[in-house]
Amino acid sequence: MTEPSQTTHFGERTVALEDKQGLVNKVFHDVADRYDLMNDLMSAGVHRLWKDAMVAELAPPKAGSRPYRVLDMAGGTGDIGERIVNASLGYAEVVVSDINADMLRVGAERAKSWRYPGQVSFLEANAEELPFESNAFDAYTIAFGIRNVPRIQKALGEAHRALKRGGRILVLEFSQVDVPGFDAIYKLYSDRVIPPMGRAVTGDAQPYQYFVESIRKFPDPAAFSAMLSQAGFRRVKHTSMTGNIATLFSGWKL
């Protein structure tokens, strides 16, 4: 007798667990070339401030006796990787990794004009099965990507494995607005504005309908913090941003 497949969510849809990654890949294939433009439009540029805050919290060193290595997962277009290298004045070595080759293509092309292009490399990889030795990185960052991973807990376990002892994880992710009044306005904006905006800019509203739905399916900050702790991270904390539109999570491998 064949055992039933495990299921998960793809936005509001219930899909077989093994099918989610392919569906997510198609979403990002369809929007790769205009992904960062849409982020600017959807957030009125505020996503840049959130990402700046993430890198400020990381505070990468500007010098040291050994390389400072960072894995930026789901970072295809390279905006976090570039920020980290610039903040370190070219000292940090960043591996920008993504499961989507189209996103990496965009990032690698942009990196040619960066201030420190030699300090960033681009590698196609799955967050659930990282192709790195254990204890390889000083930091692991992921911005607005963890909710797209089919097996989030497995990916967090891989992040913990890949970090050196004393290494840090930083996760920036959308959350659920919890400010009375603002929550209703944000929901209306998400439902009525973002998908049509996506259609106007990229020619397809469906990827942005998925983005909206995937945010609502993501665990709340307390639940996701518990997942980080379950993966082995310690001193876990989270900081809400802009009425809890986004949340920055932090943890350490001790």
N, C-alpha and C positions, 0 to 999 in steps of 0.2 A: 504494500500500500504506500503510495507516494505521500510524504509529509507535506503539509501546506507551507507555502512560502511565507517568510517573514514579510511584514509590510511596514511602510513608513509613510510620511506625508510628503507630497510635492505641492507646496502651497496648500490649498484646501483639498486637493485630491489625495486619495489613498492609493499608493502604488506598491508594487513588489520592491523590497529593499534593494535587490540587485539591479532594478531598473532606474533608480533615482539618479545615479551618477550620470548616466547617459542623457537623461532629461536636463539635468543641470548644465552639462557640457554644451548642449544645444543652445540653451539660454545665453550663455556667455559667448559662444561662437557668433550668435546673431547680433550681439551688442558690443563686441570687443572694441571696434574702432571708434565708438562714440561713448564708451563707458564713462570716462572721466568727465566728458562734457555733460552727460546726463546727471552725474553726481553733483556737479556745480549747479545745474538748473533745479534739480529736485530739492537741494538743501540751501539754495541761495548762497552757495559757497561756504556754508558753515562746516561742511565735512572737512574742509581744510584746517579749520581751527581745532576740530576734534583730533585729527591726525597729528597736528603740531603738538597738542597736549600729550598724546600718546608717546611721541618721541622725547618730549621734555621729561616725562616720567621715567622713560628708559635711561636718559642721561648717559649716552654712550661716551666712554672715555676718549680723550683726544691724544693720548700717548700711553705707552706701557712697555713692559719687557717682553710681552708675547702678543700674538694677534688677538683681536677681539672679534669673534665670529658671531654673526647673527643669521638666523634662518627666518626670512620673512615669508610665511606660508600664505598661499592664495593671494600673492602680491603681484600678479602678472604684469600690470602696467607700470609697476615700479615706483609709485609715488611714495610709499613708505620707505622702501630701500634707499631712494635718493635722499629723503629727509635724514635718515640715520647716518649715511655716509657724510652728508654735509655737516650735521651736528657734531660729528667726530673729527671734522676737518681732514677727512680722508684716511683716518686711522682704522676705522671699522672695516671689516670684510663682510659683505652681505651677500648671501645666496637668496635670490628671489625665486621662489618656487611656486608652481601652479600646475594643476592638472590639465589646464586648458591651453593648448598650444597657440591659439589665436591671441589670447591675452598676453602671453609671453612674447609673441612676435611684436605686439605694440610696444611693450616695455623695452625690449632689446633695441628697437629702432630709436626710441626716445633717448636711451642711455648714451647713444653716440655723442649727444650734445651736452651731457652733464659735466659738471665741474670735475668729478672724480670717476670717470667711466670705468677705469681699471679696477675699482674696488667693489664692483657689483657684477655678479654672474647670474645667469638665468638658467633654470633647470626645470624640466617637466617632471612632476612627481605627484604621487597620491598621498595626501595627509594621513591616510590610514595605514600606509606602508612606506615609511620614509626610507630612501636608499642611502642612509648614512649610518656610520658606526655609532654606538652608544657614547654618550659623553662628548659629543663633537662640537657643541655650540655653547656660547656664553649667554645667548638670549634667543627667544623664539617669539616672533610677533605675528599676529594675524588680525587684519582689519576688515570687518564686514564680510568674512568668508566662512567662519565656523558654522554658521547656520545652514550653509549649503552642503555640508559634509553628511553623507548618509549615516555613518556610525560615529557620532560626535565623541562618545566616550573612548572609542578606540583611538581616534585621532589625538585626544588629549593624552592618552597613555603613550603614544608615539612621541609626542612633544616632550614628555617627561623623560623618556628614554634617551632622546637625542641631546638633551641638555646636560652640561657638566654640573657637578655638585656646586651649589652656589649660583647656578644659572637662574634666569628669570623668564617667566612667560607673561606677555601682555596681550590681551584680547580686547579689541574694540568691536562692539556689535550694537546693532539697533535693538531697542527695547520697547516696552509698552509705556506710552505716556500716561502719567498718573496724576497730572495736575487738573483738578476739577475745572471744567469749562474748556481748557486747552485740549483735553483729550478728545472732545467731540469735534472741535475744529480740525485737529490733526487727522482724525478718522475720515472726515469729509474730504480733506485735501488728498489723503492717500487713495481714497476710492474714486473720487471724481476728477482729480487733476493729474496724478502721476501716470496712470496708464495712457490717457490721451496725449500727454506730453511725450511719452515714450514713442507713441505712434508718429507724432509730428517730427521727432528728431531722428529716430532710427528706422521708421517705416513699419514698426510692429509694436502693438500695445501689450501682447501676451507676456513677453519677458518681464515687464514692469508690473503686470498683474501678479505674476509669480513672486516678484520681490516683495510686494505689499503683503501677500498672503504668508510668505515664509517668515516675515518679521513677527506676525501674530502667532505663529506656531513655535517660535523660539522660547526656551524656558525663561522664566522671569529671573532677575538678578540673583535672588537667594538660591533658586534651584540650580542655576548655572554655576554659582560659586561652590555649591555642594559637589557638582560634577568635577570641578577642578580639584577639590580636596580628595575626592574618591580616586582621582588619577595619581595622587601622591604629592600634590603641591601643598605647601605650607604657607602660613601668613597670607592667606588669600583675602583679598579685599576688593571692593568694587566702588566706583565713583560714577554717579549719574551726571549726565550732561544735558543741558538745554531742556529742562522739564522731563528728563528721562527718555528723550528721543533716542539717545545713545548712552551706552554704559561702557566704562573702561574697567576691565578686570585685571588683576595682578596676582601673581603667585610665585613662589620660589621653590627650587629643588634643593632641599637642605639635607 
